[in-house]
Amino acid sequence: MKRKNSLVALELTFSSLSLIYKHCKKRQFISILLVATTFICGRSSAQVGPDIVSPLLTGHYMPGFIDIRDYADPAPVTGLIIVDYNAYLSGNKFYGADGKQVTQISGPLGSPVNLNVNASGYSNTPLLLWVPKEKIFGATYFNGITLPYLTVNSNLAYSRIGIIDSVHHSGDVNGNVSGVSDLGVMPFFLSWGLTNFDLTTGWMVYLPTGKYMSGGNDNTGLGFWSNLFQAFGYWYPEKLKGQPSKALAIMLGATFELTSKIIDADVKPGNRFSLDYGIEQYMSDNLSVGIYGGNNWQISQDKGSQVYWNPSVLDKLGVLGFQLGYWLWPNRLQAIGKYGWNYAAVQRFEQSTFMLNLIFVTNALTGNKPAKTK
């Protein structure tokens, strides 16, 4: 039996470093960004003063966070589905605007300073999905809500030049940041299940409910709204005993993220576009294996009177990984393990990611009437 649920991908983001990067005309701050959402989780940066916004702005959605069949038609399952995402991320390399790894930055007097990064993070992202029994336009309707909790540990050697007061700083940053991040709401998703294809489309929104202050060193939210417009397609080319089968799934998905201004600064992060793709094969009724990938591009410039960096530099990132799924309780409880890594980073950190996700079909709130007792 194929996966019977649809998830939202959430992005895990954090930063705990602010500095000037010479490849960006010496006006770029570098911030550790640990991305998942998605989605979604907040950032922390070295304190640089009020209204100072990191130029390394990302979005709430990150390809590769979702499991391969997460946006497949959940029918015939109805009712409440509980999902628990657990992501462990680590990274020690930053790639600049030219796509090359940055190992040194300019110190306060222009002398080279080694850039040493050692950061790790964990995100727990519970998701509640509800799939009613009724159809809309012949499609399965579902909605959901999610609120991630993140913990970030970092130890960063850095050098920083103040933007406003020209005060020079250098030293080490040691930070532990934890808390709830931005709320994600899926008001409206429709999924059409055909013989050899599934098509899912919908809209979700992220609200800036996580703690955020420009220049803050304990942020857990991104500080802006995001509207995500998504479309995912699945092709099932395999036949078993001459009959159509969904044992083999090939997935392609697209996400457009429209961002708002940051809540306490005159900065609007650039809009983003993401692709997800993957292939998954069931080896038995309970065991599946898959390969997934994705790409994330900034497609418009950061805007606003407080944009002090070079906005023509648009970041991007690729994702590749493997997943293994097993139904611990057939058709009710599934565990999915994933390992992935980033590549082709531009003005982003590369990270490796390990995830352990649990999906529980509760059989509650299904809309089915209980059988009458005689």
C-alpha positions in Angstrom: 0.0 0.0 0.0 1.4 3.4 -1.0 1.9 6.2 1.4 -1.4 7.7 2.4 -0.6 11.1 3.4 0.5 14.5 2.3 3.0 16.6 4.2 4.3 20.0 4.0 7.9 20.6 3.8 9.3 22.8 6.3 12.6 24.6 6.3 15.1 24.6 9.2 17.0 27.9 9.2 19.4 29.5 11.7 22.3 31.9 11.7 24.8 32.9 14.4 27.5 34.8 12.6 27.6 38.3 11.1 30.6 39.5 9.2 31.7 41.2 6.0 32.5 39.0 3.0 35.1 40.3 0.6 33.6 38.6 -2.5 30.5 40.6 -2.1 32.2 44.0 -2.2 33.1 43.8 1.5 29.5 44.6 2.4 28.1 41.1 2.9 27.4 39.7 6.3 27.8 35.9 6.6 25.2 34.1 8.8 25.0 30.4 9.6 21.8 29.3 7.9 20.7 25.7 8.8 17.9 25.1 6.4 14.7 22.8 6.5 10.4 23.9 5.8 9.7 24.5 4.6 10.8 25.0 6.5 11.0 27.3 8.3 12.9 27.4 11.6 14.3 30.6 12.8 17.7 32.2 12.6 20.1 33.6 15.2 22.9 36.1 14.3 25.6 37.8 16.2 24.3 41.0 17.7 25.0 43.8 15.3 22.7 46.5 16.5 19.0 47.4 15.9 17.5 47.0 12.5 20.5 45.3 11.0 19.2 42.5 8.8 21.4 39.6 7.6 21.8 39.7 3.8 21.7 35.9 3.7 17.9 35.7 3.7 16.3 32.4 2.9 12.7 31.3 2.6 10.5 29.0 4.6 10.5 26.2 2.1 13.4 23.9 1.4 13.3 21.1 -1.2 14.4 17.6 0.0 12.7 18.1 3.4 9.6 16.2 2.3 9.5 12.5 1.8 9.0 11.4 -1.8 5.3 10.4 -1.6 4.2 13.1 0.8 2.1 15.0 -1.7 0.5 11.8 -3.3 -3.2 11.4 -3.2 -4.0 10.2 0.4 -7.2 8.4 -0.7 -8.8 6.1 0.4 -7.4 7.2 3.8 -9.6 9.8 5.6 -9.5 11.5 9.0 -6.6 12.7 11.2 -3.0 11.9 10.2 -0.2 12.8 12.6 3.3 13.3 11.3 6.5 13.9 13.3 9.5 15.2 11.4 12.9 14.9 13.1 15.8 16.6 11.4 19.5 16.6 12.5 21.7 19.0 10.4 25.4 19.9 10.5 27.6 22.1 8.3 31.1 23.5 8.2 31.5 25.1 4.8 30.2 28.4 3.4 30.2 29.2 -0.3 30.2 32.7 -1.5 28.7 34.7 -4.4 31.1 33.1 -6.9 30.2 29.6 -5.8 33.6 29.0 -4.2 34.2 28.0 -0.6 35.2 30.9 1.7 38.0 30.0 4.1 39.2 33.5 4.9 37.6 36.8 5.5 38.9 40.4 5.9 39.7 41.3 9.5 39.2 44.8 11.1 42.4 46.1 9.5 42.1 44.3 6.3 44.3 41.4 7.3 43.1 37.8 6.5 41.3 35.9 9.2 40.5 32.2 8.9 36.8 31.4 8.9 36.1 28.3 11.0 32.6 27.1 11.2 31.3 24.2 13.3 27.5 24.2 13.6 24.7 21.7 14.3 21.0 21.8 14.8 17.9 19.7 15.5 14.3 20.4 14.5 11.2 18.6 15.6 8.3 19.4 13.4 4.9 17.9 14.3 2.2 18.2 11.6 -1.5 17.5 11.9 -3.4 16.7 8.6 -7.1 16.3 8.2 -8.5 14.5 5.2 -12.4 14.6 5.1 -14.4 12.0 3.3 -16.1 14.4 0.9 -14.6 15.1 -2.5 -14.2 18.6 -4.1 -14.2 18.7 -7.9 -13.5 15.0 -7.9 -10.4 15.5 -5.8 -9.3 14.6 -2.3 -9.3 17.7 -0.1 -6.9 18.0 2.9 -5.6 20.7 5.2 -3.1 20.9 8.0 -1.1 22.9 10.5 2.5 22.7 11.8 4.6 24.4 14.4 8.3 23.4 14.5 10.6 23.5 17.5 14.3 24.0 17.0 17.6 23.7 18.9 20.8 25.1 17.5 24.3 24.8 18.9 27.2 26.7 17.3 30.8 27.6 17.8 32.0 30.1 15.3 35.3 31.9 14.9 34.6 35.2 13.1 35.7 38.7 12.4 33.2 41.5 12.0 33.2 45.1 11.0 30.3 47.2 12.2 28.2 48.7 9.4 26.9 51.8 11.2 29.4 52.8 13.9 32.5 51.3 12.2 33.5 49.6 15.5 35.7 46.6 14.9 35.0 43.3 16.6 36.6 39.9 16.5 36.4 36.8 18.6 34.4 33.7 19.1 30.6 33.2 19.2 29.1 30.4 21.3 25.4 30.1 21.1 22.6 27.8 22.2 19.2 28.8 20.7 15.9 26.9 21.1 12.2 27.6 20.8 9.2 27.4 18.6 9.4 28.8 15.1 7.0 30.1 12.5 3.5 28.6 12.2 2.7 26.9 9.0 -1.0 26.6 7.8 -2.3 24.6 4.9 -5.8 25.9 4.2 -6.5 24.3 0.9 -5.0 21.4 -1.0 -6.6 19.2 -3.7 -5.3 15.9 -5.0 -6.6 14.0 -8.0 -5.8 10.2 -8.0 -5.9 8.7 -11.5 -5.0 5.2 -12.7 -1.3 6.0 -13.4 -1.0 9.5 -12.1 -1.6 11.7 -9.1 -1.8 15.5 -9.3 -1.8 17.6 -6.1 -2.0 21.4 -5.9 -2.6 23.9 -3.1 -1.7 26.9 -1.1 0.0 27.2 2.3 1.1 30.2 4.4 3.8 30.7 7.0 3.1 33.3 9.8 5.9 35.1 11.6 5.0 33.7 15.0 8.5 32.7 16.0 10.7 35.1 18.0 12.4 37.6 15.7 14.2 40.9 16.0 16.6 42.3 13.4 20.1 42.0 14.9 18.9 39.6 17.6 21.0 36.7 18.7 18.2 34.4 19.8 15.8 34.4 16.9 13.7 31.3 16.2 11.6 32.8 13.3 12.3 34.4 10.0 10.3 37.6 10.7 8.2 37.6 7.5 5.1 36.0 5.9 5.4 33.5 3.1 2.7 32.4 0.7 3.6 29.1 -1.0 1.8 27.9 -4.2 2.6 24.3 -4.9 2.0 21.6 -7.6 3.2 18.0 -7.4 2.8 15.2 -10.0 3.3 11.5 -9.6 3.7 8.9 -12.4 3.2 5.2 -11.6 4.6 3.3 -14.7 4.8 -0.2 -13.2 2.3 -3.0 -13.7 2.0 -6.1 -11.6 0.3 -9.2 -13.2 -0.9 -6.9 -16.0 -2.6 -4.5 -13.6 -1.7 -0.9 -12.8 0.5 -0.6 -9.7 1.7 2.2 -7.5 4.7 0.3 -6.2 7.0 2.5 -8.3 6.5 6.3 -8.1 8.3 9.0 -10.0 7.7 12.5 -8.5 8.2 16.1 -9.7 7.1 19.1 -7.8 7.3 22.9 -8.0 6.9 25.5 -5.2 6.7 29.3 -5.7 7.3 31.3 -2.5 6.0 34.8 -2.3 7.5 36.7 0.6 6.5 39.8 2.6 8.6 42.6 4.2 10.4 41.8 7.4 8.2 42.8 10.4 10.6 45.3 12.0 12.7 46.4 9.0 12.3 48.0 5.6 13.6 44.8 3.8 11.6 42.5 1.6 13.5 39.2 0.9 13.5 38.0 -2.7 10.9 35.5 -3.9 12.0 31.9 -4.4 11.3 29.0 -6.6 12.0 25.3 -5.7 11.9 22.0 -7.5 11.5 18.6 -5.8 12.0 15.3 -7.6 12.4 11.7 -6.6 11.8 8.0 -7.4 10.6 5.4 -4.9 10.2 1.7 -5.2 8.4 -0.7 -2.9 10.4 -3.9 -2.5 7.7 -5.6 -0.5 4.3 -4.6 1.1 6.2 -2.8 3.9 9.7 -1.8 2.7 10.5 1.0 0.2 13.7 2.6 -1.0 14.1 5.9 -2.8 16.4 8.6 -4.2 15.4 12.3 -3.9 16.7 15.6 -4.9 15.8 19.3 -5.3 16.9 22.8 -6.1 16.1 26.2 -4.5 16.7 29.5 -6.3 16.2 33.1 -5.3 14.4 34.6 -8.3 14.0 38.2 -7.4 16.3 40.7 -5.6 16.0 41.7 -1.9 14.4 45.2 -1.8 14.0 48.0 0.7 15.8 51.1 2.1 17.7 49.0 4.6 19.2 46.7 2.0 22.9 47.6 2.5 24.3 44.6 0.6 24.6 43.9 -3.1 21.1 42.7 -4.0 22.1 41.4 -7.5 23.7 38.3 -5.9 20.9 35.7 -5.9 21.6 32.6 -3.8 20.9 29.0 -4.8 21.3 25.5 -3.5 21.0 21.8 -4.6 19.9 18.8 -2.6 20.5 15.1 -3.1 19.8 12.1 -0.8 18.4 8.6 -0.1 15.4 7.4 1.9 14.3 4.1 3.4 10.7 3.6 4.5 9.1 0.7 6.5 5.5 0.2 7.8 6.0 -0.8 11.4 2.2 -1.2 11.7 0.8 -2.0 8.2 -1.1 0.9 6.7 -1.1 2.7 10.1 2.4 3.6 11.3 5.4 4.2 9.0 9.0 5.2 9.8 11.2 6.9 7.2 14.9 7.4 7.5 16.7 9.9 5.2 20.2 11.0 4.6 21.0 13.9 2.3 23.5 16.7 1.5 23.6 20.0 -0.3 25.7 20.9 -3.3 26.2 23.8 -5.8 25.7 26.4 -3.0 25.9 30.1 -3.9 26.0 32.4 -0.9 24.7 29.5 1.3 26.1 27.0 3.7 26.4 23.4 2.7 25.0 20.9 5.2 24.4 17.2 5.6 21.0 16.1 7.0 19.7 13.0 8.8 16.0 12.7 9.3 13.8 10.2 11.0 10.1 10.8 10.3 7.0 9.0 11.7 3.6 8.9 10.1 0.6 7.7 12.0 -2.8 7.2 10.4 -5.1 7.6 13.4 -8.4 6.4 11.9 -10.0 9.3 13.9 -12.4 12.0 12.5 -12.8 10.0 9.3 -16.3 11.1 8.7 -17.5 7.4 8.4 -20.6 6.6 10.4 -20.2 3.9 13.0 -21.9 0.6 12.3 -25.3 0.2 13.9 -25.6 -2.3 16.7 -28.6 -4.7 16.7 
